[in-house]
Amino acid sequence: MVLVGDPKRRRVLVVECKDLSLARTPFEMAHELTELFDGANGKKSIIEKHEARTQWVKTNIRDVIKFLGGDPIHSWLLYHSLL
């Protein structure tokens, strides 16, 4: 996960980055995609984990903005993405 604060535009970005280039065979690619969308072996999917992290940032946005060096008095926007 990457957490980005853009004080000039007053926005926080929560980005999940997944490198699928390591999956060289069809089996490995299928495994990576299963982990991304469905989860495996009783574990949550990467998307579910990302949504939980994003919700945590949303719940704690004032502290996150302070941590990133911003001023929480002004309104900030929260964006999240999967890359």
C-alpha positions in Angstrom: 0.0 0.0 0.0 1.1 3.5 -0.8 -0.2 6.5 1.2 0.2 9.9 -0.5 -0.7 13.3 0.9 -1.0 16.2 -1.6 -1.2 19.3 0.6 -1.4 21.7 -2.4 -4.6 20.0 -3.6 -5.7 18.8 -0.2 -6.1 15.2 -1.0 -5.1 11.8 0.4 -4.5 8.9 -1.9 -4.5 5.3 -0.7 -3.1 3.1 -3.5 -2.6 -0.7 -3.5 0.1 -1.8 -6.0 0.3 -5.3 -7.2 3.1 -6.5 -9.4 1.8 -9.4 -11.5 4.9 -9.7 -13.6 6.3 -12.4 -11.3 3.6 -14.8 -12.3 5.2 -16.5 -15.2 3.0 -19.5 -15.8 -0.8 -19.6 -16.2 -1.1 -21.4 -12.8 0.9 -18.6 -11.1 -1.2 -15.9 -12.8 -4.4 -17.7 -11.8 -3.2 -17.9 -8.2 -2.3 -14.1 -8.1 -5.7 -13.2 -9.5 -7.5 -15.5 -7.0 -5.6 -13.7 -4.2 -6.5 -10.3 -5.6 -10.2 -10.9 -6.1 -11.3 -13.9 -3.9 -8.7 -14.6 -1.3 -7.1 -18.0 -0.7 -6.9 -20.5 2.1 -9.4 -18.6 4.3 -7.6 -15.3 3.9 -9.2 -12.1 2.8 -8.6 -10.9 -0.8 -6.2 -8.1 -1.5 -9.2 -5.9 -2.5 -10.9 -6.6 0.9 -7.7 -5.7 2.8 -7.4 -2.5 0.7 -11.0 -1.5 1.5 -10.4 -2.1 5.2 -7.2 0.1 5.1 -9.1 2.8 3.2 -11.9 2.7 5.7 -9.3 3.0 8.5 -7.8 6.1 6.8 -11.3 7.6 6.3 -12.1 7.0 10.0 -8.8 8.5 11.1 -8.5 11.2 8.4 -7.6 14.1 10.7 -4.7 12.1 12.3 -3.6 10.9 8.8 -3.5 14.5 7.5 -1.5 15.6 10.5 0.9 12.7 10.0 1.4 13.7 6.4 2.1 17.3 7.4 -1.2 18.8 6.3 -3.7 21.1 8.0 -6.8 19.1 9.0 -8.8 22.3 9.5 -9.4 22.5 5.7 -11.5 19.9 3.9 -9.5 17.1 2.2 -10.6 14.5 -0.4 -9.8 10.8 0.0 -9.1 8.7 -3.1 -8.3 5.1 -3.3 -7.2 2.9 -6.1 -5.8 -0.5 -7.1 -2.8 -0.5 -9.5 
